[in-house]
Amino acid sequence: MRNGSSGAVGQNSQGIEVLATLGAWATFCVALISRAPVLFEADDYAYRASIVALRSGLITLTQSQYSQLNSTLKGHQAFGIYQWTHLSNGNWISEKNPGYAFFAEPFYFLGNLHLAPAFYSLLAVGGLYLGARRWIGSWAGFVASVCFLFTGASLTYGYRVTMPTFTEACLITSALGLLLWSCNTDQTNRLRTFVSSAGFILLGAAVFSRYTNVVIYFGALIVLMVWHKRLRFTPSARLSWLGVTAVIATIILGYNQHFYGGWFKTGYTSQHFSTSLANFPKNIWEISPFLLESMPVLVLAAWGAVKLLRRPRPNQSLIGESSRSPQITGYLLVLCVVLPWGLYFGYDRTALHLSANAGLHVVRFYVPALGALALLAAWQLMRLGSKARVVIIAILVVLSFWSFAALTKQVPPAPGQPGGAPLWSKVG
């Protein structure tokens, strides 16, 4: 009787945790639709045009198609299409990496792009719940989900439905959750192989949306390949990961070759991504305040990372494989923050052109690491007392809405600059 009663209590507790997690997600979705979207910068226009064109099955546009779509989207604004490039054959194509239009298209077809962040955030929450609960324990999935959803960055870029930033973060977050589940579960090797491979497919989708996300992909792949024995992954799992990698690389390189005229060419003809160690001091000094404002969870994540990666003391009794696995997970998550942030802390463009009001435009480069930050923060929060944990979570939620308002307080750009009406109000 006692065992049966204990099991019922455990199932009831998990049910409450699931409902709490879904409640947090629903609150996040309501917050996103609480204000009308604005197209804040040129990138919004580039992605908007891609989404609309793709509904007609078009990735490139002839000159007449381009002129017609530009006129349709422009309305009373100065721009309809922005940041598209003229190909040598006379056609037009977006400068941006191609993936987001494909990921947003089903929701544009349904008539409301707000469904896109709702869907992808639910995907992220599902991954976080599975991964954090398996890795840390009960209620860790809820805590990790709150840490991910309730930041100014998540709210701001989830609200900007013509930008890929939040979708990429959700794909990466869901993938990390699946990888953590695979690393820490006792399920069958076949299931672990399937779930971990699904994680790499999601990471590959994020790379298709923004090519610089490849550093996260390879960071995760390297960690799992190097420590596959300690994590008990079979040779078939490793072959599956490499197979997924080969397919994703073939798709991206083939796309580049077909549409841009070269395996490693992109739509950018006037500028190229460049990064340098010399830019680190200036970028770190000037961008860090934006990151702290929009993602205060990074303080908890840094605290958790230091404690998680700290070597066990000689007198500690827990030694061996089981005590080292959390550190391997820590390496995975820290690498998924350090690699993309290191890439963009060296970014020439922000080092040269950063302004005091650039938070809205600059923070997006760092958002893909948000899932890893949320998991590290959850690990640390679950080691605090319940009262302290509740207080800190409440503070994070309050700060997230304050940051959301601060980042989006600017009025739409003046006539003659990028800015305009929401996508769904302009095109039927």
DARABEL-V743207 format. One line per field, one symbol per residue. ss: DSSP state (H for helix, E for strand, L for the rest). psi: psi as a letter, one per 30 degrees, with the letter a starting at -180 (. if undefined). Layout:
ss=???
psi=???
This chain:
ss=LHHHHHHHHHHHHHHHHHHHHHHHHHHHHHHHLLLLLLLLLHHHHHHHHHHHHHHLLLLLELHHHHHHHHHHHHLLLLLLLLLEEELLLLLEEELLLLHHHHHHHHHHHLLLLHHHHHHHHHHHHHHHHHHHHHHLLLLHHHHHHHHHHLLHHHHHHHHLLLLLHHHHHHHHHHHHHHHHHHHHLLLLHHHHHHHHHHHHHHHHHHHHHLHHHHHHHHHHHHHHHHLLLLLLLLHHHHHHHHHHHHHHHHHHHHHHHHHHLLLLLLLLLLLLLLELHHHHHHHHHHHHHHHHHHLLHHHHHHHHHHHHHLLLLLLLLLLLHHHHHHHHHHHHHHHHHHHHHHHHHLEHHHHHHLLLLLHHHHHHHHHHHHHHHHHHHHHHHLLLLHHHHHHHHHHHHHHHHHHHHHHLLLLLLLLLLLLLLLHHHHLL
psi=eeeeeeeeeeeeeeeeeeeeeeeeeeeeeeeegflklkjfleeeeeeeeeeeeffggkelkleeeeeeeeeefebglfkekkhlkjlfgflklkflkfeeeeffeeeeefgjfffefeeeeeeeeeeeeeeeeeeeakfeeeeeeeeeeileeeeefeeifgkfeeeeeeeeeeeeeeeeeefflglleeeeeeeeeeeeeeeeeeeeejffffeeefeeeeeeeegeeefhkleeeeeeeeeeeeeeeeeeeeeeeeefgkeglafjfflkkklkfffeeeeeeffeeeeeefifffeeeeeeeeeefkkklegkfjlaeeffeeeeeeeeeeefeeeeeeeffgkeeeeegklfggeefeefffefgeeeeeeeeeeeefglleeeeeeeeeeeeeeeeeeeeefgfklkllkflkkallefffk.
